[in-house]
Amino acid sequence: MHKRSQYGIHIIAALVVLPFVVLAAYCHPYYDDYSTAIMLKQTGFWTYFVDTYQHWSGRYAFLLANIGHPLRFGGLRAYQWGAAGLVAGLVGSCYVLAWGLTAGSQLPKAPRLALGSGLTVTVLALLPSPAEGFYWVLGGYNYTLPILVGFGGLAAGGGYAAAVSPVRRRLLLLGMLGAAALFPGFSEFSACLTLVLAGGLLAAFPRAGRAYWLLAAVAAGGALAMLAAPGNLGRLHQTAYKWHLLHDVGQALGATAYTLLNWLAFPTCWLLAALALPLVERIAAGEGAVARLTRRPFLWPLLLLLGLAGCYCFSYLAVHLPVPQRARNLLYAYFIVTLLLSLVGAVQLAQRRGWARPRVAPSVLLGLVVLALLGDGNGRLRSEAIGRGYNTVGLAYRDWLSGDAARFDAAERHRYALLRTTAADSVGVPPLPVMPATLSYYDIGPSSRFWGNQVLALYFGKKAVWVQPTAPVK
């Protein structure tokens, strides 16, 4: 990659990250944030962990992460720092992943950093739900933290394969084992992806070393501990969903195809892939872990399909609904990694067959990346839809620069002031004037019986809270 191209991709990455960092200063807690903070303060962490695992959810890694929930230790400012930490963590994990993918390829530091910037742009440009991935901290713990853990585990694997020092190898192996133990415990979807990856890789490489069999065993054990937890079974019994096998599987496969169509049709990832092709060729021709894992060119496209289809099938069979937006953040990260590894495999195949790639000026590709990020998917050119399309980065800038984020923040702070200063134990609060798509997930409603209203009231020491002008439901 040319030096000017490297500088260009770093500048683009900085501009892509900027609005997400700024918007963290305007975010506010949601229902589960309040209820979790209340439970942690009332019962203590370990009682909360055991009770939830036994009676509600087997997401043990997610429950462990809640030991550091911002509302447990501070107020709104701590919460906003927590959201900023999720943004910074995801960006940092992209650079860590780039380091791991290029381990053993003899690439200098500069192009490896450029690959990290490219991954950052690719992940943030089409992230399905920043609101649920960053600014609803509990959602971030569920579906953004596993991305950080997964990227870190993959990076440790790449470093382990290239390491020479025995001490370094042991430390990296411990990092891989930690990631393998934690990743499946964040959600049912991370557990599904773990089983697909562990089973697929061991089937493709049955003569892998003992370390990789150990990793697979730890990961599979974590997935089973997550999926077979008493709390999961109890919750399914309460909801009493009934399977409609053929209908649900058919819907899941259709949703998988539609998801892939939309993600593959977004131009930014392909433009960045073309820009990174010289680096990919170096990785493919090397002797690093990535080069070895991609020598079967159809393995990673197959794992991509199986991973997405498995998660969609699980969701439809469990609740008859597609994977929620917050979980699609995790699936999108999985899509990016498996797509990149598929690209390395395709390049290896081309190298073996002596195919020469077409040459395109890097400046042209950078210009096309900028154009793709400036567009917002508003194909019908409706003025009311400007900035509301698929481009997550454009939407984040719109919510920041239009003042919507500041108005949302001011309205939420006004509500808090009312709840703190009003002597009455039942309080009606004004409706929010705006709900920026990047920041807002849900609002409380006019009924004081709604559980979101109830936990907000409990957090502020009130009996009832509702949105005016509708009176509370008696």
N, C-alpha and C positions, 0 to 999 in steps of 0.2 A: 504494500500500500504506500503510495506516494506521501511525502511529508505534509504537503499542503492538504491532501485528503484527510490525513490524521488530525491536523489542526481543525479542519472544517467539521469533522464528526464530533470533536470535543466541544466546539462552540454550539453545534446543534443540540447535543446532549444537555449542556448547561441550560440552554433556553427551554428545553423540554421539561427539565426537572424544576425550574424556577417557580412556576405557578403552583405546583403541588406543595412545595415548601411554604410558600406564602399563605396558601389557603388553610394550612394547619392552624394559623392564628385566628381563624374564624369558625372553627368547628366546635360542636357541642355534643354532649353525651346523648345516648338513646336509651330506650327502655331497659334493655338487658344490662347496660352499664350501671344504671342505678340499682337494679335488683341484685346484681353481683356484689356491688360495693356494700349494700346493706347486709347481705348474707355473710360476707367476709368479716364485717365488723361485729356482727351479732354472734356468730358461731365460731369464728376463728378459721384459719385456712384448712387445717387437716380435717376438721369435722365437715366443712363444706366439700372438700375433695371426696371423702369417703361416701357421704350421703348422696352426692350427685352421681358418682360412679355406680353406686348401688341402685339408685332409684330413678335416674333420669337420663344419663348419657355416659358412654364409655370413652369419651374423648380425653384420655388421661393426660396427653401432652398439652392440650388446650387448658385443662384444669390446672396443671402445674404452672402454666404461663400466667394464670390469674393471680398468682402470689404477688406479681408486680403490677396489678391493675392500678392505673393512676388515681382513680377516685378513692382507692383504699388509703392512700397516703396524702392526697392533696385535693384541691378543688379544680376549678375550670382550667387554670393555668397549667397544672400538672397534666391534665387530660390533653391539652393542646400540645404539650411537649411530647406526650406519648404518641400522638398522631404524627408529629414531625419525625419522631424516631422510627416509625414504621416506613415512612417515605425514605429516610436516609438508609435504613436497613436494606430495603429492596434495591436501591441504587447501588449500595456497597456490595450486595451479594452478586449483582451482575458483573462487577469487576473481579470479584473472587472467582466466579464461574469461568470468566475468560482466562484467568490465570491457570485454573485447573485444566481447562480444555486444551491449552497450548503447552502444558508441561511435557517435556521430552521432545518438543518440536524444534528446539534451538532457535526460536524466534527472539529477537531483541525485545526490550521492555516497551518501546514506543508502539509497535503494532499490537502488542497484547493489550495495552491500555486502550488503543483505538477500538479493539474488539469489544472491550467492556463498555465503551460509550455506545457502540452500535447496538449491543444487547439492551442497554438502558433505554435507548430511543424506541427500539422494537417493542419492548415490554410495556412501556408507558403509553405509546401511541394508540394502542387499541385495548388497553386494560378495561375489561367489561364494566367494572364498578369501583371507581376510586372512592365513592361515598362509603361503600361497605368494606373496602379494602384498607383504607387509611383512616378515615374520619369517624367511623364507628369503630372504636378501638377494640371492642370485643369481637366484632367481625374480622378485624385485622389479625387478632390473636388466632382465630379459627382458620383463616385461609391465606393470610399474607405471611405469617410466621413459618408455616410449612414450606413456602417458597424459599425463604431464607435458609431454612435447615436443609432443604433438598439441594439447593445450589451449593451450599457449603459442603455437603456430603459428596456431591459429584466432583467438586474441586479437590477435596481431600483424596478421592479415588485417583484422579489424574496425577496428583503429586506423589501418591504412594507408588504408583507404577513407575514413575521416573526417578524416585529418590534412591540415593546410593547409601547414605548414612543409615545404619541400623536404628539409631535413636530416632531419627527423623521418620523412618518408616513406621516405627511403633507408635509415635505420636499421631501420625496421619491415619493409621489403622484405628486408633482409639477415636479419632474424629469421625471416621466412617461408621464405626459401630454406634457411636452416639447418635449420628444422624439416622441410621437405620432403625434404632430403637425409638426415636422421637417422631420421625416423619409420619408413620402410620397412625399415631395416636392423636392427631389433630382433628380428624373428621373421618366419616365413612368414606369420603371420596379419596382422601390421601391413603387410606387403607386399601381401597380398590386398586389405585395406581401402584401401590407397593407390591401387591400380589401379582399384578400383570408384569411388572418389571422383573421381579425376582424369578417368577416362573419362566418368562420369556428368555431372559439372559442365561439361566441355567440350562434351559432346553437347547439354546443355540451354542453354548460353550460348556458342554458337560465335563470337560477335563480342566475346568478352572481350578485354581489353587485352593488350598484349605481355607485361606482367608476369605475368599469370595463365597464359599459354602457357609462359612460362619456368618458372614454378613447376611446372606439369604435367610438363614435360620433365625437370626435376631429380628430381621424385618418381618418375616412371616409370623413369628411369635407376637410381635407388636400388633400386627394387623388382626390376628385372632383375638388378642386381649382387648382390642378396640371393638371389634364387631360382635363378640360374644359376651360383652359385659352385661350384668344383670339389669342395669339401667336401660339399655337399649331394648331388651326384651320387654321390660315393664312398660316402656313408652309405647312400643308397638301394640301391646295388649290394650292400652288405654285408648289408642286411636282406632283400633279395630279395622284397619284397612284390609280389603279383600283383593287378592290377586286376580287379574284378568290377563293371563300369561301372554297369549298371542297378541292381544291388543296393546298391552304395555310394551312388549318387546318391539313391536312394529313402530310404535310412536318413538321409542328410544332410538331405533336405528334411523328413522327419519330426522329426528332432532340432531343426531350425530352428523348426518350428511349435510344438513342445513348449516350447522355450526362450522364445519370444515369449509363449506363453500364460501361463507362470509369471511372467515379468517384468511383463507387462501386468496380471496379476491382483493384483500386490502393491499395496496401496492407497496407500502413502506417496507414491509419485511422482505419483499423480493428485491427492491432497489438496494437495501442495505446488504442483502446476501450477495448481489452482484458486485457491490463495492468491496465486500470482504473476500471475494473469491480468490485473490492472490494469497491471502492468509490461509484460507481453507485448503488450497492446493499444497501449501507447506505442511499443514497439519496432516493431510491425507498421505503425503509422501514420507512422513516421519515414522518413528517407532514408538510414539507415545501411546497411552492407554486408549485414546480416542481412535487413533488409526487402527488399533487392534480390534476394538469393539465394532468398528464399522466395515470390516472386511466382508461381511455378508450384507450386500447393499439393500436387500429387501427387508431386513430385520427391523430397522427403526420405523419405516412407514407402517409395517404391520403392528408394532407396539404402539404407535400413535393411534391407529384405528381401534385397537383392542382396548387401550386405556380410556379413550373418550366413550366408546360404546359401552364398556363395562360400567362407567360412572353413570351414564344416562340410563342404562337398564336398571341399575340399583335404585336410582331416584324414582323412575316410573313404577317399578314394582313395589317400592316402599310407600310412596305417597301419591302416585298417579300424577306427578308433576315433573316438569323438566328440572334440570340442575339449576338452583337459584343463582342469581347474578354474582353474589359474593363468592360462591364456590367456582364459578366460571373463571374468576381471577386465577385460581390454582390450575384449572384445566388449561387456561391460555398459556401460563408459564410452561406447563408440560408440553403443550403444542410447540412452543418456540424451541425448547431444547431438543425434542425429538425431530423437529423439522431441520434444525441445524445439523444434527447427527445424520439425518437422511441425506442432507446435502454433501456432507463429508463422504458418505458411502457412495453417492453418485459420482463424485469427483474421482474417488479411487477407481471405480469401474471405468470411467473415461480414461484415466491414466493407463490402466492396464490394456485398454484397447487402442491407445495411441491417438485419441481424439484431441484436437486443439480447440481451446475455447475462443470465442470471438472477443476482440479487443474493443472496449468502450472507454472513452476518456473518463477518469474519475470525477472531473469537474462536472461533467454532464450528469453523472449519477447523483452527485451531491445536490445539484440543482433540482433534479427530479424528486429527491427526498424532501427538500424544502417545499416544493409544490404540493406533494402528497400531504404534508403536515398542515399546509395552509388551507387545503380543502376540508369540507366538513360533511360530505356525503349528502348535501342538500340538492339532490338531483332534480327536484321539481322547481327549484329556485323560488320558493315561497319566502317572503320576507320574515314571517313569523317563525320560520324554521332555521334562520341563520344562527350558526353556532350550536345547533342542537342535533347534529348528525353523529356519525360514528367516531369522528376524530376526538378522542378523549383530551388531547392536549389543547386543541382549539376551544373545546368546551370549558376547560379549566381557566384559560385566559379570559374567555367571555365572562364567566362568573366572577372573576377577580376584577377585571378592568371596567365592567359595567356598573360596579358598585353593589351588585346583588349580594355578594358574600358579606360586605360590610353591613348592609341593611338587615340581612338574616342574623348576623351576630348581635347587632344592636337590639333587635326585637327579642332575641333569646335572653340577653342580659336584662332587659326590662322585665321580662317574666320572672327572672330570679329575684330581682329587687322587690317585686310585688309579693312573691311568696315569702321572702324574708321579713318584710316590714309590715305586712297586713296582719292585724291581730286575730282576725276571724280564722276559724279552723277549716272553712270551706271557701275556696278562692276561685273566681273565674278570671281567666287570663285572656288577653286579646289574641286573635289569630295571627299567624305569621304573615307579613305582607308579601314575602317571596320565599321560595324554597329552591335554592340553587341545586341543579342536578348533580354537580360534583360533590356537594357537601351534604345534602339532605337525604335522609333515608325514609323516615316516617315522622309524622307529628302526632301528638296526642289529639284526642277528639273531643266532641261535645258531651260524651257520656262519662261521668265520673266512675262508672263501673268497669270501664275498659281497663285491662291490667296495666297498660302503659301509663294511664292516668294515675292508677293506684300506687305504682312504685314511685312515680314522681312525687305524689303527695306524701308518701311515707318518708322519702329521702329528705323532704323539707319540713317534716313534722306536722303535716296537715292531714285532715280526715278526707278531704275531697278536693280535687282540682279538675277543672274542665275548661274548654275553650268557649269564650263568649261568641255571639250573644245568646247561644242556646243554653237554657238552664240545665243543671245536672239532672240525670234520670234518677227518679226516686225508686 
